[in-house]
């Protein structure tokens, strides 16, 4: 196996139980990224906008979910933070989706190549 833990195309595909473990591992990594991002956004809104924790949570989750901020009347520092965090949140969505899809795509492509090599 390579350093990322994925099997080489010449190796036999891993068992279903190991594949499920790989899915769970990827899901945990994705959740850690989301939780850390949620915490950072809440702290930023709490610091720059003096929002209470519930409002900071609401604004942060709306940005991470791609819906946009709830409170739009912000201070100058809050505007800079919200804009930067919005860009970051968009990247987090892409990264988390990539982390979750990677094992499924790898398995599909690996099985395709494994079958093609076995037929030769």
C-alpha positions as a Markdown table, in Angstrom:
| # | Residue | x | y | z |
|---|---|---|---|---|
| 1 | Unk | 0.0 | 0.0 | 0.0 |
| 2 | Unk | 1.0 | 3.6 | -0.6 |
| 3 | Unk | 1.4 | 6.2 | 2.2 |
| 4 | Unk | -2.2 | 7.2 | 1.8 |
| 5 | Unk | -3.4 | 3.7 | 2.5 |
| 6 | Unk | -4.9 | 3.0 | -0.9 |
| 7 | Unk | -4.0 | -0.2 | -2.7 |
| 8 | Unk | -2.0 | -0.1 | -5.9 |
| 9 | Unk | -3.9 | -1.0 | -9.1 |
| 10 | Unk | -2.0 | -4.2 | -9.4 |
| 11 | Unk | -3.1 | -5.2 | -5.9 |
| 12 | Unk | -6.3 | -7.1 | -5.2 |
| 13 | Unk | -9.2 | -4.8 | -4.0 |
| 14 | Unk | -9.6 | -4.7 | -0.2 |
| 15 | Unk | -12.3 | -6.6 | 1.5 |
| 16 | Unk | -15.8 | -5.1 | 2.1 |
| 17 | Unk | -15.1 | -4.8 | 5.9 |
| 18 | Unk | -11.8 | -2.9 | 5.3 |
| 19 | Unk | -13.5 | -0.7 | 2.8 |
| 20 | Unk | -16.3 | 0.1 | 5.3 |
| 21 | Unk | -13.5 | 0.9 | 7.8 |
| 22 | Unk | -11.9 | 3.2 | 5.2 |
| 23 | Unk | -15.3 | 5.0 | 4.7 |
| 24 | Unk | -15.7 | 5.5 | 8.5 |
| 25 | Unk | -12.1 | 6.8 | 8.7 |
| 26 | Unk | -12.8 | 9.3 | 5.9 |
| 27 | Unk | -16.1 | 10.3 | 7.6 |
| 28 | Unk | -14.3 | 11.0 | 10.9 |
| 29 | Unk | -11.7 | 13.1 | 9.2 |
| 30 | Unk | -14.4 | 15.1 | 7.4 |
| 31 | Unk | -16.3 | 15.6 | 10.6 |
| 32 | Unk | -13.2 | 16.8 | 12.4 |
| 33 | Unk | -12.7 | 19.4 | 9.6 |
| 34 | Unk | -16.3 | 20.5 | 9.9 |
| 35 | Unk | -16.2 | 20.8 | 13.7 |
| 36 | Unk | -12.9 | 22.7 | 13.7 |
| 37 | Unk | -14.3 | 25.1 | 11.0 |
| 38 | Unk | -17.5 | 25.5 | 13.0 |
| 39 | Unk | -15.5 | 26.4 | 16.1 |
| 40 | Unk | -13.3 | 28.9 | 14.2 |
| 41 | Unk | -16.3 | 30.6 | 12.7 |
| 42 | Unk | -18.1 | 30.9 | 16.0 |
| 43 | Unk | -15.0 | 32.3 | 17.7 |
| 44 | Unk | -14.6 | 34.8 | 14.9 |
| 45 | Unk | -18.2 | 36.0 | 15.0 |
| 46 | Unk | -18.1 | 36.2 | 18.8 |
| 47 | Unk | -14.9 | 38.2 | 18.7 |
| 48 | Unk | -15.4 | 40.5 | 15.8 |
| 49 | Unk | -19.2 | 41.0 | 16.1 |
| 50 | Unk | -19.7 | 40.4 | 19.8 |
| 51 | Unk | -22.4 | 37.9 | 18.8 |
| 52 | Unk | -23.7 | 35.6 | 21.5 |
| 53 | Unk | -22.8 | 32.0 | 20.9 |
| 54 | Unk | -26.1 | 31.0 | 19.4 |
| 55 | Unk | -26.1 | 33.8 | 16.8 |
| 56 | Unk | -22.4 | 33.0 | 16.0 |
| 57 | Unk | -23.4 | 29.3 | 15.6 |
| 58 | Unk | -26.3 | 30.3 | 13.3 |
| 59 | Unk | -24.2 | 32.5 | 11.1 |
| 60 | Unk | -21.4 | 30.0 | 10.9 |
| 61 | Unk | -23.6 | 27.1 | 10.0 |
| 62 | Unk | -25.4 | 29.0 | 7.4 |
| 63 | Unk | -22.1 | 29.9 | 5.7 |
| 64 | Unk | -20.7 | 26.4 | 6.0 |
| 65 | Unk | -24.0 | 25.1 | 4.5 |
| 66 | Unk | -23.7 | 27.5 | 1.6 |
| 67 | Unk | -26.8 | 29.5 | 2.5 |
| 68 | Unk | -25.1 | 32.8 | 3.3 |
| 69 | Unk | -24.9 | 34.8 | 6.5 |
| 70 | Unk | -28.0 | 35.7 | 8.6 |
| 71 | Unk | -26.8 | 38.9 | 10.0 |
| 72 | Unk | -25.5 | 41.2 | 7.3 |
| 73 | Unk | -25.1 | 44.5 | 9.2 |
| 74 | Unk | -21.5 | 44.1 | 10.3 |
| 75 | Unk | -18.7 | 46.2 | 11.6 |
| 76 | Unk | -15.7 | 46.8 | 9.3 |
| 77 | Unk | -13.7 | 44.1 | 11.0 |
| 78 | Unk | -16.7 | 41.8 | 10.9 |
| 79 | Unk | -17.1 | 42.3 | 7.2 |
| 80 | Unk | -13.5 | 41.3 | 6.5 |
| 81 | Unk | -13.9 | 38.3 | 8.8 |
| 82 | Unk | -17.3 | 37.2 | 7.2 |
| 83 | Unk | -15.9 | 37.6 | 3.7 |
| 84 | Unk | -12.8 | 35.6 | 4.4 |
| 85 | Unk | -14.7 | 33.0 | 6.3 |
| 86 | Unk | -17.2 | 32.7 | 3.5 |
| 87 | Unk | -14.4 | 31.9 | 1.1 |
| 88 | Unk | -12.9 | 29.4 | 3.5 |
| 89 | Unk | -16.4 | 27.8 | 4.1 |
| 90 | Unk | -16.7 | 27.3 | 0.3 |
| 91 | Unk | -13.4 | 25.5 | 0.2 |
| 92 | Unk | -14.3 | 23.4 | 3.3 |
| 93 | Unk | -17.4 | 22.1 | 1.4 |
| 94 | Unk | -15.3 | 21.1 | -1.6 |
| 95 | Unk | -12.7 | 19.4 | 0.6 |
| 96 | Unk | -15.2 | 17.5 | 2.7 |
| 97 | Unk | -17.1 | 16.3 | -0.4 |
| 98 | Unk | -13.7 | 15.2 | -1.9 |
| 99 | Unk | -12.8 | 13.3 | 1.3 |
| 100 | Unk | -16.1 | 11.5 | 1.4 |
| 101 | Unk | -16.2 | 10.6 | -2.3 |
| 102 | Unk | -12.5 | 9.6 | -2.6 |
| 103 | Unk | -12.8 | 6.0 | -1.2 |
| 104 | Unk | -15.9 | 5.3 | -3.3 |
| 105 | Unk | -14.3 | 6.6 | -6.5 |
| 106 | Unk | -11.1 | 4.7 | -5.8 |
| 107 | Unk | -12.9 | 1.5 | -5.2 |
| 108 | Unk | -14.9 | 1.8 | -8.4 |
| 109 | Unk | -11.9 | 2.7 | -10.5 |
| 110 | Unk | -9.8 | 0.0 | -8.8 |
| 111 | Unk | -12.4 | -2.7 | -9.6 |
| 112 | Unk | -12.6 | -1.5 | -13.2 |
| 113 | Unk | -8.9 | -1.7 | -13.6 |
| 114 | Unk | -8.6 | -5.0 | -11.7 |
| 115 | Unk | -11.2 | -6.6 | -14.0 |
| 116 | Unk | -9.5 | -5.2 | -17.1 |
| 117 | Unk | -6.1 | -6.5 | -16.1 |
| 118 | Unk | -7.5 | -9.9 | -15.1 |
| 119 | Unk | -9.0 | -10.4 | -18.6 |
| 120 | Unk | -5.6 | -10.0 | -20.4 |
